[in-house]
Each structure stands twice: as C-alpha cells, then as structure tokens.
C-alpha cells in the first residue's frame, strides 16, 4: 500500500513539472493556451489541464506539443 502511495505522489509531481515546463515554454513564445492548442491539435481546456498537472498526457500529445514549442520531450521533465 505504501508503494502505491509513493507512486501516486511521484506521478502527481511529474505531471506538475511537465505542466509547468509546457506553460513556461509556451509563455516564452508569447503564445496563449488557445494558440498552442490549435497548433498541437488539442483543445485549450486540455492544454490548461496539462499545465496545471491535472491530467495524464499521452506520448502523442507530448510529441505534438514539443514539436510546436521546438523543444525535446526530455526538456519537459527537467525541474
């Protein structure tokens, strides 16, 4: 049970780190959530939820986001 709790905490932390890095890179480009969503073929609600660390993201969505932001997936996991 303890391992499950640790896993949940780690996943929540990773979601927040990835979300924060998406937000920071988006803002560096001067883009709104709507602009990034349109370029990545996602909804702006989904992008907002990602940036807040509220949802898990698929690898396909991460790949599209990174391509739009011109960054590597690895950069999203750096605190």
Biopython code that builds the backbone (N, CA, C, O; Angstrom):
import numpy as np
from Bio.PDB.StructureBuilder import StructureBuilder

atoms = [
    (1, "UNK", "N", (0.816, -1.194, 0.000)),
    (1, "UNK", "CA", (0.000, 0.000, 0.000)),
    (1, "UNK", "C", (0.860, 1.259, 0.000)),
    (1, "UNK", "O", (0.533, 2.240, -0.667)),
    (2, "UNK", "N", (1.947, 1.228, 0.740)),
    (2, "UNK", "CA", (2.847, 2.375, 0.817)),
    (2, "UNK", "C", (3.479, 2.667, -0.545)),
    (2, "UNK", "O", (3.619, 3.828, -0.929)),
    (3, "UNK", "N", (3.862, 1.611, -1.278)),
    (3, "UNK", "CA", (4.447, 1.804, -2.601)),
    (3, "UNK", "C", (3.452, 2.461, -3.552)),
    (3, "UNK", "O", (3.832, 3.299, -4.371)),
    (4, "UNK", "N", (2.204, 2.092, -3.448)),
    (4, "UNK", "CA", (1.178, 2.704, -4.290)),
    (4, "UNK", "C", (1.062, 4.190, -3.983)),
    (4, "UNK", "O", (0.949, 5.006, -4.897)),
    (5, "UNK", "N", (1.090, 4.541, -2.723)),
    (5, "UNK", "CA", (1.017, 5.954, -2.331)),
    (5, "UNK", "C", (2.209, 6.740, -2.861)),
    (5, "UNK", "O", (2.046, 7.859, -3.347)),
    (6, "UNK", "N", (3.399, 6.167, -2.773)),
    (6, "UNK", "CA", (4.615, 6.816, -3.290)),
    (6, "UNK", "C", (4.497, 6.999, -4.798)),
    (6, "UNK", "O", (4.847, 8.052, -5.330)),
    (7, "UNK", "N", (4.000, 5.968, -5.486)),
    (7, "UNK", "CA", (3.824, 6.045, -6.938)),
    (7, "UNK", "C", (2.870, 7.173, -7.310)),
    (7, "UNK", "O", (3.141, 7.933, -8.240)),
    (8, "UNK", "N", (1.773, 7.286, -6.602)),
    (8, "UNK", "CA", (0.787, 8.338, -6.877)),
    (8, "UNK", "C", (1.406, 9.716, -6.670)),
    (8, "UNK", "O", (1.182, 10.622, -7.472)),
    (9, "UNK", "N", (2.180, 9.880, -5.602)),
    (9, "UNK", "CA", (2.833, 11.160, -5.322)),
    (9, "UNK", "C", (3.838, 11.499, -6.418)),
    (9, "UNK", "O", (3.905, 12.646, -6.861)),
    (10, "UNK", "N", (4.622, 10.513, -6.861)),
    (10, "UNK", "CA", (5.599, 10.750, -7.930)),
    (10, "UNK", "C", (4.909, 11.145, -9.230)),
    (10, "UNK", "O", (5.366, 12.051, -9.927)),
    (11, "UNK", "N", (3.813, 10.470, -9.558)),
    (11, "UNK", "CA", (3.080, 10.798, -10.785)),
    (11, "UNK", "C", (2.514, 12.208, -10.711)),
    (11, "UNK", "O", (2.562, 12.950, -11.692)),
    (12, "UNK", "N", (1.983, 12.580, -9.566)),
    (12, "UNK", "CA", (1.438, 13.924, -9.411)),
    (12, "UNK", "C", (2.550, 14.955, -9.577)),
    (12, "UNK", "O", (2.356, 15.988, -10.218)),
    (13, "UNK", "N", (3.709, 14.672, -9.000)),
    (13, "UNK", "CA", (4.825, 15.604, -9.103)),
    (13, "UNK", "C", (5.298, 15.728, -10.545)),
    (13, "UNK", "O", (5.580, 16.832, -11.009)),
    (14, "UNK", "N", (5.387, 14.612, -11.255)),
    (14, "UNK", "CA", (5.810, 14.648, -12.651)),
    (14, "UNK", "C", (4.821, 15.425, -13.506)),
    (14, "UNK", "O", (5.222, 16.198, -14.376)),
    (15, "UNK", "N", (3.533, 15.224, -13.262)),
    (15, "UNK", "CA", (2.524, 15.966, -14.019)),
    (15, "UNK", "C", (2.695, 17.461, -13.811)),
    (15, "UNK", "O", (2.571, 18.238, -14.758)),
    (16, "UNK", "N", (2.980, 17.870, -12.584)),
    (16, "UNK", "CA", (3.151, 19.297, -12.300)),
    (16, "UNK", "C", (4.421, 19.845, -12.942)),
    (16, "UNK", "O", (4.419, 20.966, -13.451)),
    (17, "UNK", "N", (5.497, 19.074, -12.925)),
    (17, "UNK", "CA", (6.749, 19.502, -13.545)),
    (17, "UNK", "C", (6.557, 19.654, -15.053)),
    (17, "UNK", "O", (6.933, 20.675, -15.630)),
    (18, "UNK", "N", (5.972, 18.641, -15.687)),
    (18, "UNK", "CA", (5.737, 18.693, -17.133)),
    (18, "UNK", "C", (4.805, 19.860, -17.465)),
    (18, "UNK", "O", (5.060, 20.613, -18.406)),
    (19, "UNK", "N", (3.742, 20.007, -16.704)),
    (19, "UNK", "CA", (2.792, 21.094, -16.951)),
    (19, "UNK", "C", (3.429, 22.463, -16.816)),
    (19, "UNK", "O", (3.189, 23.352, -17.632)),
    (20, "UNK", "N", (4.231, 22.626, -15.796)),
    (20, "UNK", "CA", (4.914, 23.899, -15.572)),
    (20, "UNK", "C", (5.875, 24.205, -16.720)),
    (20, "UNK", "O", (5.973, 25.348, -17.166)),
    (21, "UNK", "N", (6.579, 23.182, -17.193)),
    (21, "UNK", "CA", (7.516, 23.384, -18.298)),
    (21, "UNK", "C", (6.791, 23.684, -19.606)),
    (21, "UNK", "O", (7.281, 24.475, -20.412)),
    (22, "UNK", "N", (5.643, 23.071, -19.826)),
    (22, "UNK", "CA", (4.842, 23.406, -21.006)),
    (22, "UNK", "C", (4.431, 24.873, -20.923)),
    (22, "UNK", "O", (4.576, 25.623, -21.889)),
    (23, "UNK", "N", (3.916, 25.275, -19.763)),
    (23, "UNK", "CA", (3.477, 26.666, -19.578)),
    (23, "UNK", "C", (4.638, 27.647, -19.807)),
    (23, "UNK", "O", (4.490, 28.631, -20.531)),
    (24, "UNK", "N", (5.781, 27.372, -19.190)),
    (24, "UNK", "CA", (6.929, 28.279, -19.318)),
    (24, "UNK", "C", (7.388, 28.414, -20.765)),
    (24, "UNK", "O", (7.665, 29.520, -21.230)),
    (25, "UNK", "N", (7.469, 27.302, -21.472)),
    (25, "UNK", "CA", (7.895, 27.346, -22.873)),
    (25, "UNK", "C", (6.854, 28.032, -23.747)),
    (25, "UNK", "O", (7.210, 28.749, -24.683)),
    (26, "UNK", "N", (5.588, 27.825, -23.459)),
    (26, "UNK", "CA", (4.522, 28.486, -24.207)),
    (26, "UNK", "C", (4.592, 29.992, -24.009)),
    (26, "UNK", "O", (4.490, 30.757, -24.967)),
    (27, "UNK", "N", (4.767, 30.414, -22.756)),
    (27, "UNK", "CA", (4.835, 31.844, -22.456)),
    (27, "UNK", "C", (6.077, 32.496, -23.054)),
    (27, "UNK", "O", (6.032, 33.658, -23.457)),
    (28, "UNK", "N", (7.199, 31.750, -23.115)),
    (28, "UNK", "CA", (8.416, 32.283, -23.737)),
    (28, "UNK", "C", (8.169, 32.638, -25.200)),
    (28, "UNK", "O", (8.782, 33.564, -25.731)),
    (29, "UNK", "N", (7.277, 31.904, -25.844)),
    (29, "UNK", "CA", (6.938, 32.180, -27.239)),
    (29, "UNK", "C", (5.863, 33.260, -27.353)),
    (29, "UNK", "O", (5.551, 33.722, -28.450)),
    (30, "UNK", "N", (5.296, 33.659, -26.203)),
    (30, "UNK", "CA", (4.252, 34.671, -26.218)),
    (30, "UNK", "C", (2.910, 34.128, -26.698)),
    (30, "UNK", "O", (2.059, 34.881, -27.174)),
    (31, "UNK", "N", (2.729, 32.820, -26.569)),
    (31, "UNK", "CA", (1.511, 32.167, -27.044)),
    (31, "UNK", "C", (0.480, 32.015, -25.939)),
    (31, "UNK", "O", (0.822, 31.847, -24.769)),
    (32, "UNK", "N", (-0.773, 32.075, -26.324)),
    (32, "UNK", "CA", (-1.871, 31.743, -25.421)),
    (32, "UNK", "C", (-2.045, 30.219, -25.411)),
    (32, "UNK", "O", (-1.494, 29.517, -26.259)),
    (33, "UNK", "N", (-2.814, 29.724, -24.447)),
    (33, "UNK", "CA", (-3.138, 28.300, -24.438)),
    (33, "UNK", "C", (-3.892, 27.932, -25.713)),
    (33, "UNK", "O", (-3.715, 26.843, -26.259)),
    (34, "UNK", "N", (-4.724, 28.841, -26.173)),
    (34, "UNK", "CA", (-5.509, 28.585, -27.385)),
    (34, "UNK", "C", (-4.606, 28.429, -28.610)),
    (34, "UNK", "O", (-4.849, 27.574, -29.462)),
    (35, "UNK", "N", (-3.571, 29.251, -28.691)),
    (35, "UNK", "CA", (-2.662, 29.172, -29.835)),
    (35, "UNK", "C", (-1.898, 27.854, -29.829)),
    (35, "UNK", "O", (-1.800, 27.188, -30.859)),
    (36, "UNK", "N", (-1.355, 27.474, -28.669)),
    (36, "UNK", "CA", (-0.649, 26.199, -28.571)),
    (36, "UNK", "C", (-1.594, 25.049, -28.885)),
    (36, "UNK", "O", (-1.234, 24.127, -29.617)),
    (37, "UNK", "N", (-2.790, 25.099, -28.339)),
    (37, "UNK", "CA", (-3.767, 24.033, -28.575)),
    (37, "UNK", "C", (-4.060, 23.887, -30.060)),
    (37, "UNK", "O", (-4.102, 22.771, -30.577)),
    (38, "UNK", "N", (-4.261, 24.995, -30.747)),
    (38, "UNK", "CA", (-4.542, 24.950, -32.173)),
    (38, "UNK", "C", (-3.395, 24.355, -32.964)),
    (38, "UNK", "O", (-3.610, 23.533, -33.855)),
    (39, "UNK", "N", (-2.179, 24.765, -32.642)),
    (39, "UNK", "CA", (-1.002, 24.265, -33.359)),
    (39, "UNK", "C", (-0.777, 22.775, -33.089)),
    (39, "UNK", "O", (-0.338, 22.040, -33.974)),
    (40, "UNK", "N", (-1.081, 22.332, -31.858)),
    (40, "UNK", "CA", (-0.851, 20.934, -31.473)),
    (40, "UNK", "C", (-2.084, 20.057, -31.705)),
    (40, "UNK", "O", (-2.063, 18.864, -31.404)),
    (41, "UNK", "N", (-3.147, 20.642, -32.236)),
    (41, "UNK", "CA", (-4.397, 19.918, -32.488)),
    (41, "UNK", "C", (-4.967, 19.304, -31.208)),
    (41, "UNK", "O", (-5.338, 18.131, -31.167)),
    (42, "UNK", "N", (-5.022, 20.139, -30.164)),
    (42, "UNK", "CA", (-5.593, 19.778, -28.869)),
    (42, "UNK", "C", (-6.614, 20.847, -28.510)),
    (42, "UNK", "O", (-6.698, 21.875, -29.183)),
    (43, "UNK", "N", (-7.385, 20.615, -27.460)),
    (43, "UNK", "CA", (-8.299, 21.660, -27.002)),
    (43, "UNK", "C", (-7.576, 22.552, -26.001)),
    (43, "UNK", "O", (-6.636, 22.119, -25.335)),
    (44, "UNK", "N", (-8.017, 23.787, -25.903)),
    (44, "UNK", "CA", (-7.399, 24.703, -24.943)),
    (44, "UNK", "C", (-7.689, 24.260, -23.511)),
    (44, "UNK", "O", (-6.870, 24.486, -22.620)),
    (45, "UNK", "N", (-8.836, 23.637, -23.280)),
    (45, "UNK", "CA", (-9.139, 23.108, -21.942)),
    (45, "UNK", "C", (-8.135, 22.026, -21.546)),
    (45, "UNK", "O", (-7.686, 21.968, -20.401)),
    (46, "UNK", "N", (-7.791, 21.177, -22.505)),
    (46, "UNK", "CA", (-6.830, 20.107, -22.248)),
    (46, "UNK", "C", (-5.451, 20.688, -21.958)),
    (46, "UNK", "O", (-4.774, 20.245, -21.031)),
    (47, "UNK", "N", (-5.030, 21.676, -22.744)),
    (47, "UNK", "CA", (-3.735, 22.327, -22.514)),
    (47, "UNK", "C", (-3.716, 22.961, -21.116)),
    (47, "UNK", "O", (-2.720, 22.849, -20.402)),
    (48, "UNK", "N", (-4.793, 23.614, -20.731)),
    (48, "UNK", "CA", (-4.879, 24.206, -19.392)),
    (48, "UNK", "C", (-4.774, 23.161, -18.299)),
    (48, "UNK", "O", (-4.082, 23.361, -17.300)),
    (49, "UNK", "N", (-5.467, 22.041, -18.492)),
    (49, "UNK", "CA", (-5.399, 20.950, -17.508)),
    (49, "UNK", "C", (-4.000, 20.359, -17.433)),
    (49, "UNK", "O", (-3.528, 20.012, -16.350)),
    (50, "UNK", "N", (-3.334, 20.242, -18.577)),
    (50, "UNK", "CA", (-1.944, 19.753, -18.593)),
    (50, "UNK", "C", (-1.037, 20.693, -17.830)),
    (50, "UNK", "O", (-0.222, 20.262, -17.014)),
    (51, "UNK", "N", (-1.181, 21.972, -18.097)),
    (51, "UNK", "CA", (-0.315, 22.953, -17.438)),
    (51, "UNK", "C", (-0.525, 22.989, -15.930)),
    (51, "UNK", "O", (0.403, 23.307, -15.187)),
    (52, "UNK", "N", (-1.710, 22.673, -15.475)),
    (52, "UNK", "CA", (-1.984, 22.628, -14.034)),
    (52, "UNK", "C", (-1.644, 21.278, -13.421)),
    (52, "UNK", "O", (-1.771, 21.102, -12.209)),
    (53, "UNK", "N", (-1.212, 20.323, -14.240)),
    (53, "UNK", "CA", (-0.848, 18.994, -13.741)),
    (53, "UNK", "C", (-2.044, 18.178, -13.320)),
    (53, "UNK", "O", (-1.926, 17.313, -12.452)),
    (54, "UNK", "N", (-3.195, 18.431, -13.915)),
    (54, "UNK", "CA", (-4.428, 17.755, -13.504)),
    (54, "UNK", "C", (-4.726, 16.478, -14.276)),
    (54, "UNK", "O", (-5.535, 15.662, -13.834)),
    (55, "UNK", "N", (-4.078, 16.296, -15.429)),
    (55, "UNK", "CA", (-4.368, 15.118, -16.252)),
    (55, "UNK", "C", (-3.065, 14.466, -16.707)),
    (55, "UNK", "O", (-2.014, 15.104, -16.767)),
    (56, "UNK", "N", (-3.166, 13.182, -17.025)),
    (56, "UNK", "CA", (-2.045, 12.493, -17.643)),
    (56, "UNK", "C", (-2.042, 12.844, -19.126)),
    (56, "UNK", "O", (-3.095, 13.040, -19.732)),
    (57, "UNK", "N", (-0.873, 12.919, -19.686)),
    (57, "UNK", "CA", (-0.737, 13.284, -21.094)),
    (57, "UNK", "C", (-0.253, 12.072, -21.884)),
    (57, "UNK", "O", (0.567, 11.294, -21.395)),
    (58, "UNK", "N", (-0.753, 11.917, -23.085)),
    (58, "UNK", "CA", (-0.291, 10.822, -23.937)),
    (58, "UNK", "C", (1.043, 11.206, -24.579)),
    (58, "UNK", "O", (1.382, 12.385, -24.684)),
    (59, "UNK", "N", (1.779, 10.200, -24.998)),
    (59, "UNK", "CA", (3.042, 10.463, -25.685)),
    (59, "UNK", "C", (2.794, 11.178, -27.006)),
    (59, "UNK", "O", (3.596, 12.015, -27.419)),
    (60, "UNK", "N", (1.690, 10.853, -27.670)),
    (60, "UNK", "CA", (1.353, 11.528, -28.931)),
    (60, "UNK", "C", (1.152, 13.023, -28.704)),
    (60, "UNK", "O", (1.659, 13.845, -29.467)),
    (61, "UNK", "N", (0.417, 13.370, -27.661)),
    (61, "UNK", "CA", (0.173, 14.791, -27.366)),
    (61, "UNK", "C", (1.479, 15.482, -26.974)),
    (61, "UNK", "O", (1.730, 16.611, -27.394)),
    (62, "UNK", "N", (2.311, 14.815, -26.171)),
    (62, "UNK", "CA", (3.603, 15.398, -25.790)),
    (62, "UNK", "C", (4.465, 15.653, -27.014)),
    (62, "UNK", "O", (5.118, 16.691, -27.121)),
    (63, "UNK", "N", (4.464, 14.707, -27.929)),
    (63, "UNK", "CA", (5.260, 14.860, -29.146)),
    (63, "UNK", "C", (4.787, 16.064, -29.957)),
    (63, "UNK", "O", (5.610, 16.834, -30.454)),
    (64, "UNK", "N", (3.481, 16.236, -30.097)),
    (64, "UNK", "CA", (2.947, 17.369, -30.855)),
    (64, "UNK", "C", (3.257, 18.692, -30.158)),
    (64, "UNK", "O", (3.626, 19.669, -30.809)),
    (65, "UNK", "N", (3.107, 18.722, -28.840)),
    (65, "UNK", "CA", (3.395, 19.938, -28.070)),
    (65, "UNK", "C", (4.865, 20.316, -28.227)),
    (65, "UNK", "O", (5.191, 21.473, -28.494)),
    (66, "UNK", "N", (5.747, 19.336, -28.061)),
    (66, "UNK", "CA", (7.184, 19.606, -28.165)),
    (66, "UNK", "C", (7.563, 20.084, -29.558)),
    (66, "UNK", "O", (8.396, 20.978, -29.706)),
    (67, "UNK", "N", (6.962, 19.500, -30.564)),
    (67, "UNK", "CA", (7.250, 19.928, -31.938)),
    (67, "UNK", "C", (6.841, 21.391, -32.121)),
    (67, "UNK", "O", (7.583, 22.176, -32.710)),
    (68, "UNK", "N", (5.668, 21.751, -31.619)),
    (68, "UNK", "CA", (5.201, 23.139, -31.733)),
    (68, "UNK", "C", (6.101, 24.103, -30.970)),
    (68, "UNK", "O", (6.405, 25.194, -31.454)),
    (69, "UNK", "N", (6.523, 23.696, -29.776)),
    (69, "UNK", "CA", (7.345, 24.562, -28.934)),
    (69, "UNK", "C", (8.830, 24.507, -29.303)),
    (69, "UNK", "O", (9.642, 25.260, -28.765)),
    (70, "UNK", "N", (9.168, 23.609, -30.225)),
    (70, "UNK", "CA", (10.558, 23.428, -30.668)),
    (70, "UNK", "C", (11.488, 23.064, -29.509)),
    (70, "UNK", "O", (12.564, 23.638, -29.339)),
    (71, "UNK", "N", (11.028, 22.081, -28.713)),
    (71, "UNK", "CA", (11.824, 21.562, -27.597)),
    (71, "UNK", "C", (11.797, 20.037, -27.664)),
    (71, "UNK", "O", (11.008, 19.447, -28.402)),
    (72, "UNK", "N", (12.673, 19.412, -26.879)),
    (72, "UNK", "CA", (12.665, 17.951, -26.797)),
    (72, "UNK", "C", (11.760, 17.514, -25.653)),
    (72, "UNK", "O", (11.505, 18.272, -24.718)),
    (73, "UNK", "N", (11.289, 16.298, -25.744)),
    (73, "UNK", "CA", (10.452, 15.760, -24.659)),
    (73, "UNK", "C", (11.231, 15.763, -23.349)),
    (73, "UNK", "O", (10.670, 16.017, -22.284)),
    (74, "UNK", "N", (12.510, 15.482, -23.436)),
    (74, "UNK", "CA", (13.356, 15.455, -22.233)),
    (74, "UNK", "C", (13.294, 16.760, -21.467)),
    (74, "UNK", "O", (13.300, 16.765, -20.236)),
    (75, "UNK", "N", (13.234, 17.865, -22.189)),
    (75, "UNK", "CA", (13.203, 19.186, -21.540)),
    (75, "UNK", "C", (11.973, 19.369, -20.665)),
    (75, "UNK", "O", (11.996, 20.173, -19.733)),
    (76, "UNK", "N", (10.912, 18.647, -20.944)),
    (76, "UNK", "CA", (9.683, 18.791, -20.147)),
    (76, "UNK", "C", (9.814, 18.154, -18.766)),
    (76, "UNK", "O", (9.055, 18.488, -17.856)),
    (77, "UNK", "N", (10.771, 17.239, -18.603)),
    (77, "UNK", "CA", (10.889, 16.522, -17.342)),
    (77, "UNK", "C", (11.964, 17.095, -16.424)),
    (77, "UNK", "O", (12.212, 16.554, -15.346)),
    (78, "UNK", "N", (12.599, 18.179, -16.841)),
    (78, "UNK", "CA", (13.642, 18.808, -16.035)),
    (78, "UNK", "C", (12.998, 19.854, -15.128)),
    (78, "UNK", "O", (12.278, 20.740, -15.587)),
    (79, "UNK", "N", (13.270, 19.733, -13.861)),
    (79, "UNK", "CA", (12.656, 20.628, -12.873)),
    (79, "UNK", "C", (13.231, 22.006, -12.956)),
    (79, "UNK", "O", (12.831, 22.889, -12.198)),
]
sb = StructureBuilder()
sb.init_structure("model")
sb.init_model(0)
sb.init_chain("A")
sb.init_seg("    ")
for serial, (resi, resn, name, xyz) in enumerate(atoms, 1):
    if name == "N":
        sb.init_residue(resn, " ", resi, " ")
    sb.init_atom(name, np.array(xyz, "f"), 0.0, 1.0, " ", f" {name:<3s}", serial, name[0])
structure = sb.get_structure()
